[in-house]
Amino acid sequence: MTFRSSIYYCNECKKVVPQLESLLFVENNSSKGFCSEDCIESYFRPLIQFYEGQLLRLKERYPSSSPELNAFDDDIKLLNEILNSPDEVWLNKNELDEENYTYLKYYQGVWFIIICKLYNFEPSYIFLSEQTLDLNFLNEFRVGEKIKNKTMFKPSDETEDEKIQLISDLDQIKSEILAEHLAIRSDIDIPFESFMEYEYCLEETVSSPDEVFEVKNFLGHELIYYIKNFISTDSFSFYYIVLTLKRLSGVDGEINVYPVFSFPTKDDQLFMHYRKGTKLNSSLKN
């Protein structure tokens, strides 16, 4: 490693690692990477303690919220049932664009509650798990923005080897797309550092796009491009484009798409560049 090399380090212990792939991430579009699961636990421990304190205060307000309910933290089958098919998903975002998600599910006569981080639309780190019979207690967790398209949060059915291959393909495709994007984008377009301000457009672009195109890259990967025009509150018009990888599920032949890169643009030429391939009549399941 030289001074010309990029430097990556653990956000908790500050250990320098040789390459980006050596870091673990628990959420998308975040620079917070960790060298080990122990460092992830250490980093988030104060936040878990905060949530536990909030929960105790909430139980004091609703003393009959959870009468003699069995804890489900160690019940992996039940936990997967809740995370795989939630009845409600709520996004809670602060002014720093840090995101936490709340999963709610009514199962066997009980409401289950999970607060977690997401990575690639799958729960990656759980801060809090609770259950209740009290709807007033439950409503305390319905905060932020309710996600309409819950299918985006359905975990994939791939085996471990298939997941590894998928991650490798996504990394390779993203590198290719970014290299091409940097070469063709205009210097006066929306800057990269502002992209996070437009992430609220992602779900709507995928669920109700203006146009959808299917493209095959030179390695044979099938890509799906979702495009939608938005007008902001100050009448500023822009396009939001989501580039995804298309995959067939090995279980039931279902088509799934995985986000690779998404961005806003006000450049008509860049917009036209991504209007290519075969135009589809409807969007695919994400």
Buried (B, 14 or more C-beta within 10 A) or exposed (E): EEEEEEEBBBBBEEEEBEEEEBBBBBBBEBEBBBBBEEBBEEBBEEBBEEBEEEBEEBBEEBEEBBEEBEEBEEEEEBBEBBBBBBEBBBBBBEEEEEBBBBBBBEBEEBBBBBBBBBBBBEBBBBBBBBBBBBEEBBEBBEEBEEBEBBEBBBEBBBEEEBEEEBEEBBEBBBEBBBEEBEEEBEEEBBEEEEBEEBBBBBBBBBBEBEBBBBBEBEEEBBBBBBBBEBEEEEEEEBBBBBBBBBBEBEEEEEEBBBBBBBBBBBBEEBBEBBEEBEEBEEBBEB
